[in-house]
Amino acid sequence: MESVSAVFAGTAQALFGAALLIWTGARALHRAPVAHGVSPVASTALTTLFGVVFLGLGVWCFTLV
């Protein structure tokens, strides 16, 4: 039963992390702001960091299966 929860959590976190990285990359490629009212460098760096963290957590959840 715990493996089903780990797969669900891993999938949700990995999809969110990947989508966040793709969205950030697309915004940076078009030189569009990632977040309004914030430094472009800081918002891109933090969004990339959180995307990698969520993707890593998703992969870590898959190792628990």
N, C-alpha and C positions, 0 to 999 in steps of 0.2 A: 504494500500500500504506500510506503514512503517513496518508492521509486516513481510512482505516478505523480506525486507532488513535486519531486525533484525534476522530472521531465517537464511538467507544466511551468514551474518557476524558471527553469533554465531556458525554455523556449521564449517565454515572455521577456525575460531580461536580455537574452541575446538578440531578439528581434528589435527591442527598443534601442539597445546600444548600437546595433548596425544601422537602424534608421536614423538615429541621431548623428552618427558619423557621416552617413551619406548626405543628409540634409545640410550639415555643417560644411562639408566639402563642396556641395553645389552652391551654397551661399558665398563661400570664400572664392570659388572659381569665378563667379559673376561679380565679385567685389561688392556684394550687397551686404548690408549689416546683418549680423547674426542676432543681435539684440539691440533694440532701440534705446538710446540714451546711455549707452555703456561704451567704453573704449573698445574699438574693433579688435585689437590684439587680445585684450583680456577676455572678451566674450568668446572669441574663437578658441583661445587656449582652454578656457574652462569647459566649454561645450565639448571639445575634443577629449579632454580629460575624463569627463563624465561618460562620454560614449565608450571610451576604452574600459572604464571601470565596470559599466553595466555589461558590456560584451564579455569581459573577464569573469564576472559573477555568473553569467549564463553558462559559460564553458565550465566553470567550477561546479555548478549544479549538475551538469551532465556527468561529471566524474563521480558523483555520489550514487549513480544508478547501479 
